[in-house]
């Protein structure tokens, strides 16, 4: 049985030390709690990030793990790229911009948080963020990230909601090639402009996957959901929640379904499975991860994981 993960009231410094210790000791039960402090619950683990070139231009480091937001009033070209190597606990403060963003993980797991929900990208998946939407990006481990910024005028086809997309092998190679171009690449009738058009066409067709956790807007319901996000392994029931809110179980069930689009059981299962991503990416065994997520058997965990994500843990993190 997984032990309770005692991280909710700890300071940032304490969480940071715990994350470092449990990763070094391969303690999956503690590691999931620490990892969720950044990936799921948006806590600030103060470590130092290191940014790699942006379309050939170096970014600066930013202290205490805060990822620097590019100081751009507009994009110099229809498509702009940023390549980064992030340390564990890197994060951006909530922000918005006038262009579409697509951030994808080469390694590590990215978390993108918005008012509507949280979206997670394991390796070779990416998160689509519409223009003007306030969001923040966090990592609970070292991660290699590539971000594409698309001018609003050149993205009329773009979806108007956050979603997680699977990066195809062709799109991956196109992104890799584009990140090597200078920021002021030739726009008209050039190899570079044709590469950009092909890449945009590929992005428009990437398949969507279910690496997201919708959040309710009801304040008290959101507070309870945040408790589960902090500790997905806890055994609280819908009946327990109804008692705490002073309402009936049926009323709470209808409210939860209306606010999130999921049943309570389905939402809790999704929160637990999403909490496993960072641990699995770090090399934790499927068996120990299944126990930490409160599954009675490894096979039950694998079946639930594949049912939600379309892949087994072994296929996703091979």
TATA-V809954 format. One record per residue. RES is the residue in one small letter. SS is DSSP state (2 for helix, 1 for strand, 0 for the rest). Layout:
res;ss
RES;SS
RES;SS
This chain:
res;ss
x;0
x;0
x;0
x;0
x;0
x;0
x;0
x;0
x;0
x;0
x;0
x;2
x;2
x;2
x;2
x;2
x;2
x;2
x;2
x;2
x;2
x;2
x;2
x;2
x;0
x;0
x;0
x;2
x;2
x;2
x;2
x;2
x;2
x;2
x;2
x;2
x;2
x;2
x;2
x;0
x;0
x;0
x;0
x;0
x;0
x;0
x;0
x;0
x;0
x;1
x;1
x;0
x;0
x;1
x;0
x;0
x;1
x;0
x;0
x;0
x;0
x;0
x;2
x;2
x;2
x;1
x;0
x;0
x;0
x;0
x;0
x;0
x;0
x;0
x;0
x;0
x;0
x;0
x;1
x;1
x;1
x;1
x;1
x;1
x;1
x;1
x;0
x;0
x;0
x;0
x;1
x;0
x;0
x;0
x;1
x;0
x;0
x;0
x;1
x;1
x;1
x;1
x;1
x;1
x;1
x;1
x;1
x;0
x;0
x;1
x;1
x;1
x;1
x;0
x;0
x;0
x;1
x;1
x;1
x;1
x;1
x;0
x;0
x;0
x;1
x;1
x;1
x;1
x;1
x;0
x;0
x;0
x;0
x;0
x;1
x;1
x;1
x;1
x;1
x;0
x;0
x;0
x;1
x;1
x;1
x;1
x;1
x;1
x;1
x;1
x;1
x;2
x;2
x;2
x;0
x;0
x;0
x;0
x;0
x;0
x;0
x;0
x;1
x;1
x;1
x;1
x;0
x;0
x;2
x;2
x;2
x;2
x;2
x;2
x;2
x;2
x;2
x;2
x;0
x;0
x;0
x;0
x;0
x;0
x;0
x;0
x;0
x;0
x;0
x;0
x;2
x;2
x;2
x;2
x;2
x;2
x;2
x;2
x;2
x;2
x;2
x;2
x;2
x;2
x;0
x;0
x;0
x;1
x;1
x;0
x;0
x;1
x;1
x;1
x;0
x;0
x;0
x;0
x;2
x;2
x;2
x;2
x;2
x;2
x;2
x;2
x;2
x;2
x;2
x;2
x;0
x;0
x;0
x;0
x;0
x;0
x;0
x;2
x;2
x;2
x;2
x;2
x;2
x;2
x;2
x;0
x;0
x;0
x;2
x;2
x;2
x;2
x;2
x;2
x;2
x;2
x;2
x;2
x;2
x;2
x;0
x;0
x;0
x;2
x;2
x;2
x;2
x;2
x;2
x;2
x;2
x;2
x;2
x;2
x;2
x;0
x;2
x;2
x;2
x;2
x;2
x;0
x;0
x;0
x;0
x;2
x;2
x;2
x;2
x;2
x;2
x;2
x;0
x;0
x;0
x;0
x;0
x;2
x;2
x;2
x;2
x;2
x;2
x;2
x;2
x;2
x;2
x;2
x;2
x;0
x;0
x;0
x;2
x;2
x;2
x;2
x;0
x;0
